[in-house]
Amino acid sequence: MLFLWDGNNKREKSSFSQVTLFSNDSISVVDQYNIIIPMMHKGRVCFFYITERNIDYKIDDDKTLADGYYYGFVDAQTGKVLADKLLISDDESKRVDMTSINELKIWHLYQADKWLCLIPKQFIYEINPQTLTMNNISKTIFANKEAMSSGISSVDFISRTSNFFDFSLEGDEGLEISNNLAEVYYYFPATDHLYTEEAYNYAKELPSSELKGEMRDSVLYILESKKSNASSSKESQNRLTRIQFTYHLGNPKYLSNPSNKKYDFVAKDIQVVGCQQISDWFTGFDANIILQDSTYILIWYKSNISENAPAVLQLRILMERFFGHALLIVQ
């Protein structure tokens, strides 16, 4: 059974390890969660969160804890808080002009196996679920790139993909950056390549033969969905499909019309090697894959069509090494 952490907005002091420093009921804590995302920590699913925390000191105590934004990790199976740390205090966020944290974006770069968080307009953080840390890499990520020596003016992900896909073929796994000289560049962490806009547009059109060393083999898991019968009003039957393909880093990757579950590979230099159904049909409404890697697939769905229907998290463990495409299901 997976523990589905709901991120309740109000918690008393016993919920936070920092508050145990106090021996009385002198403070209360209110959290407003900006984001909760499943990740993997040492082979186990955990939830990463960022929350805006307000601390109310009921008496005139030494204010050890600061109002501000905190991040942390919660074990998905037990609910244990693995880490809970200050990201930035309110005073510090105003000093460095980090005032749009509620507009942050987080994406797992599958090719580089990195979680990046972008906070408008110029802050880049790396989230490491193995070390349970979140570090500001805005000044170090381009340390050896002369073109970025003037600093970051703005940054965004090149790919604007669905939040429900850990890896998508829409766009590129990189960053679009503008430096403080108003010059635009495209950066790919997997290869540490920095392109000018002209070079990037040119590289996208190169044939496979001119992209030596950039070839990659990869696997993508998708859900195929259908109605249970002709009279059904909504899709409820789902099965997993394994797609093996090759592609080149830096090239556009695109899945056309994903809303109808028909995944047509239309971009240049993407070749589908194989496509195979690896599960039986199972019942679930609004099903989505919210996390996938070489070992696990985490699927979210509702048990029925009611707005208040309980949500189900289903963890499927890939056992290809020993049993082909066999799956072990935990829910």
N, C-alpha and C positions, 0 to 999 in steps of 0.2 A: 504494500500500500504506500502510495506517495503522499507526503504531507503537502497540501496545497495552502501555502501561506497567503493570507488575504491582505496583508498590509493595512491593518486597521489604523485609522487616523489618530485615535486617542489611546494612550497607554500610560499607566501609572509607573512609578519609579522602578518597581520590581522587574519590569520588562527590559531594562537597559543595564548592562553590566557597569557602565560608568557611574550610575547613580548609587550603586551599592557602597560607594565611598562614604556616603552619608548614613548616619545611624538614626536619623529621625525622618519624619514625613514633612520636610521643609520645602520640597520642590515638587512640581509636576511637569510632565513632558507632553507636548503635543506634536505629532508628526504629520506632515502632509507629503505623501509619497509621490515623487515625480515619475518614477519608472521602476518596474520590477521585471527582470529578465532571467530566464533559466540559463545556467551555464554548467560547466563540468569542473568539479574540484576533486582531484585525486581519484578519478573513476566514479564519482558519485554526483548526481544532479544536485545543484544548489540554486538558490535564487539570489541574484545581485539586485541591490536596490540603491536608489538615491532619494533622500528625503529632506525636506525643509523642516528643521527642528526648532521649535520655540520652547524655551525653558523658563518657567515661572517660579521665581524664588519667593516663597510665601513669607519668609522672614528675612531679616537683613544678614544673610550669610555671605561668606566669601564666594563670589560667583566663579567657581572653578570651571564650569561648563559654559561654552559660548553658544549663543544663538547662531544659526547658520545652516549650511548644507552638510549632511553626513552621508556616508556610503557604508555598505556592509554586505555580508553574505550570510544566508540562512540555509541550513541543510534541508533539502526537500523531503527527506524521509523521516527525520526526527523533529524538525522545527527548531533545532539548536542554532543559536546565533554564533556563527563561526568568527565573525569580525564585525565591528561597528566602530567607524573612525570618522573624525572630522575631515571633511573635504576642504571647506573654506568657511571662515566665519563671516557674518554679515558685514562687520567692519572692514575686513580684508577684501571682500568682494567689491565693496564700494571703492576702496583705495586703488585696486587694479582694474576697475571698470568691468568687472564680470557681473553684469546685472541682468543677464538673460538666461540664467541656468535652467529655467523652466522650459526653454526652447532647445535644450540639448538633443543631440542625436547620437545613438549608439548602434554600431554595426560590427558584426563579426566578419573580418576579412579572411575568408576560407583559405585562399592561396598562401597567405602569410601566416595563418593561424594566429591572428591577433584580434583582440577586441579593442576598438578605438571609440572614444567618446569625443564629440566635437561640441564645444560650448561657444555660441556666437559671441564675437565674430572670429576671434583669432586664437582660441585656446584648444589645444589637442591633448587629450589624456589617453593613456593606455591602461586598460583594466586587465589585471592578471589574476584569474580565478585560482591558479595554482598557489600563488603566494598571498592571495587574499589582499591585494593592494590595488590602488588606483593612483597613478603618477602623472604629473604634468610633464609632457615631453615636448612642449611647444618650442623650447629653445635648443633641444638636443636632436630632434628628428632630422633637421636640416643642417647639422653642425658642419658637415663637409661639403655643403652645396653653396658655392660662391654666389649663385644667382639669388639665394634667399638670405644673404647676409644683412639686408636692410630690415629684415623682420617680416612677420606675417600681418597683413592687413585684413584678410578674410580667408576662410577655409570652409569647404563643404565636400561631401562625398560626391564623386562623379556619378555613381549609380544611385538612383532614387527608387529603391525596391520596397516590396511589401514587408511590413514588420513581422509577418508570419513565416518568412523563409530565412533559414540560417544561411543558405547560399542560393543565389539566384543567378540566372544568366542574363539579366537585364542590365546592360551598361558595363561598367568596368570596375574592378576592385581597386580603386585608387582615390586620391584627393585632388580636388581642383583648388589651387591656392593662388591668391593675389598677394604680391609682396608690397612693401611700402613705397615702391616706385611705380605702382599701378601696373606691374607686369604679371601676366597670368601664366601659371605653370601647372603641369599635371604630374603627380607623383604616385609611383606604384611601390608600396612597401615590400611586396614579395620579391621584387628584383632590385629595389633601391634605385630605380630609374626616374630621373626628372626630365620631363619633356617641355619644350616650349609649345605654345598652342599650334604653331605651324608644324613642328616635328611630330606632335601627337596626331594631328589630323592626317599627316602623311603616313605615319606608322600603321594607322588603322587600315589603310588600303594595301599594305604590302602583302604579297603572296607568301605562302608558307615557306617556300624555299629561301626567302630573304629574312626569315626570323629564326635563324639557327640559334639553338640554345634556349629558346623561349617556349618550346613545345611542352605541353603538360597533358597528362592523363588524369581524368577525374571521374568521380561517380556522384550522381545526384539522385536523391530519392524524392518522389513526388506521390501525391495521393490522387488516385482516379476515383471520381464519384459519380453516382447515378441514382435515379429514383428506384424504389423497391418494386414498383409496378406502374402501369400507364396512368392509373388514377391518383397516384401520389402527388401531393402539392409541393414537395420539397425533396431534394436529394438526401438520402440517408444511408446508402450503401457505399462503402469505401474499401479500396484495396491499395496496397503499396506497389509502386513500380520502381525498379532500379534501372537508371539510365547511365550507361558508360559512354564517355565521349572524350574527345581530344580537343584542345583549344590552345591559343597562344596568349600569353600575358600581354596586356596592353591593347588587345583587340576588343571591339564591341561584342558583348554577349547578350543575347536577347531571346526571350520566350514570348511568342506572339499570343495575344488574347488569352491570358491565363485565367480569366474569369470563367470560361467555359471548360476548363480543365483539358484543353487541347493544346499540347505543348509542341509547337512547330519550330524547329531550329532553322532560322532564316539568315543568320549572320554569316559572313565569310569566315573561312578557316575553322569552322566548328564541324566536326564529323562525329556523328553518332555511331559508336562501335557496336552497341547492343542495347536492347530494351527488353526487360523481363519482369513479369508480375511475380512478386515474391511473397504474397500473402493471400489468404482467402478473403472473401468479402466479409466485412464486419459492419455492424450498425452503429451510426453516430451522426449527429446533425452538426452542421457548420464545422466539420473536421478540418484541422490544419496541422501541419508539421511545424512546431515552434523551435525545435532544436534537432540538429543532425550532425554526426561526425562519423568517423570510421568505426565506431563501436556502438553508438546509441542513436535511436530515433525516438524523440519525445513528441507524442501526438496529443492534441487537445480536441475535445469534442463535447457536445451536449447530449444527454441521454434521451431527450425528446424535444419537441418543437416549442414547448412552453418557454416564455421569457424568463421564468424563475426555475427552469430545469437545472438540476445539479450538473456541474462540469466534471468531466473525467479527464485525468492525465494518465496516458498509457505510455509506459516506457518499453520500447522494443529493443532488445539486445541483439546486435548482428553477430552471428557465429559462423561467418564465412570461412574462417581459417580451418575450422574442423568439419563443418557440416554444409558446405556450399553456401546457399543463401538462407539458411534456417534462421528463425527468429525465436527468441525467448521473450515472452510478454509478462510484464509486471504492471499491475494497476491497483 
